[in-house]
Amino acid sequence: MARDRFAPDFDPDCGDSALSSVRHDIVIGRWQGLRDLLRSTGRDLTARGHRVRLLAQACAGSSTVESWLAAEPHSADALVLRAATETARAFHLAIAAGRGVPIEQHRIDGAVLACLAAAEAGPDDPTPWISLISVARLYPCGVRRRELARWWDELHRRDPYSTEGHLQVLHYYSARWHGSHGLMYDFARDAAGVAPPGCALPVLVQYARVEEFRHSLEGATGRVPSVGLSQHWNNDGAVGDVRRTWDRWIIGRQDDTVAPGELRDVNHLAHAACAAGVADVAAPLLGILGRRATSTPWSYTGDPAQQIVRWRKEWGVRD
């Protein structure tokens, strides 16, 4: 029998089967599955952040999390998920309004208050602080530097190597939001510089490169992209960044297993390595990923599946 043709698997839950199962509970308004999943996640902060983020997206269009809170009003997990859900709802409103169009401030304020209530209910949990820093982007002028620094300190104290937390700060400092390319890259490189071997924080530099590319694309709408944009992924700096992230992060890992909460990060490095032409990094990363893939960042440079298939063929990666 002929072997199946390779096709990437863009599972929205990144292979987290327990999370996929709970999605069905959300559809029928059953909140007990949410409670049991977050309770069983325990102190695995990578898994917890991944699950809360994706559950919030799924809950944003329903009242399931409100039903949970009505039944268990003092549940820290319910309050954390509601904070993330209110944050997701605020971003959905912003997307619907269009770039540069502010949404009603009371919706942002409501999400902030939900985050602060969750932080009070779970004093050791970094997750509400991640949501808080995320929603801060939606204020037209951002938040006061002192306030953002305080929120960041609270998050950093609870989880100093949170990739998702650092990523939310990186977005805040990007030129698309309340900063600049320079500020964003400085933050990413500083975080990478203090990360212990095997920690994923060096991949923030690849996230920053994607952010810069998106901002440049938006600025080039209706015009021929600049020469700088055409060399965005394969200039000497980009190549060096790929190798440094590989050395500091992947080489220092204990094994080749990629947890669901890490899948997006590995895809960012794999995409960067492919686009930079760094075969000795790209090929093993594509091999580690196998069929598992996330649509971003591949979707910013073309059809995700076509690119992954092409690069696997280019670098001689086999199933």
C-alpha positions, 0 to 999 in steps of 0.5 A: 500500500502506498504511503500517505502523502505528508500533510501537516496537522493544524490541530487548534489545541496543538495535540492537547486531547484533554483540552479538545474533549473539554471543548465539547462541554463548552458547546453544550454549556457544561462547565464541570469539564473546565473545572476538572481540566484546570484542576488536573493541570496543577502547577504545570504553568506552560500547560496551564497558560496554554489551556487557559488561553485556548479555553478563553477563546472558546468561551468568548462566544458563550456563557459557560464560564459565567455559569461556572462562576454562578455555581462556584463564585469563589473558585480561583480557576473560574475567576482566572478563566473569566479574566482571560475570557473577558480579555479575549472578548475585548480583543474580538471587539477590537478586531471587529471595529478595525485597526485604530478604532478604539472600543468602549473603555468600559469593556477594557476596564471590565477585563482589567477588573476581572484580571485583578479579581482573579489575581486576588483569588489566586495569589500565586498564579501568574496567569491573570497577570498575563491576561492583564498585560495583554489587555493593556494593549487595547487602551489607545495610549497604553497604560502608565509605564509605572503601572505596566512595570508593576504588573510585569513585576508581579508576573515575573515574581510568579513565573520568571521564564513565562514565554507567554508572559514575555510575549505579551510584553513584546507585543505591547512594546512593538511598533504595531502597538505602543512601542517601536522595533528597537524597544521590542528587539531590546526586550526580546534580546534582554530576555534571551540573554538571561534565560537558562539553557533549555528555556524557550525565551530566546525564541522571542527574537523570532516572534519579534521578527514576525512582528516587524514583518507584519508591521512592514507589510501593513505599511507596504499595502498598495506598494511594492515591498521594499528591498529590506522587506524582501531580505527580512528573513535571510539577512545576516542578523536573522541568520545569526538570531536563528543559530543563537536561539537553536543553541540556547534553547533547543540544544539545551533541552532535555529531550525532543518532546514538544508539549502542546504549550510549546508547539507554537514556539517551535513553529516560530523557530522552524519557520525562521530557520527555513526562511533564513536558509539554515538547513542544519537547524530547519531540518531537525526542527521539522523532524521534531515537529513531524505532522504537528504544526501551527498556522502562525507564523507560516500564514504570514508568508503564504499558505502554511501547509504548502510551505511546510511541505515544500521546506520538508522536501527542500531539506530532505525531511522524512516521516 
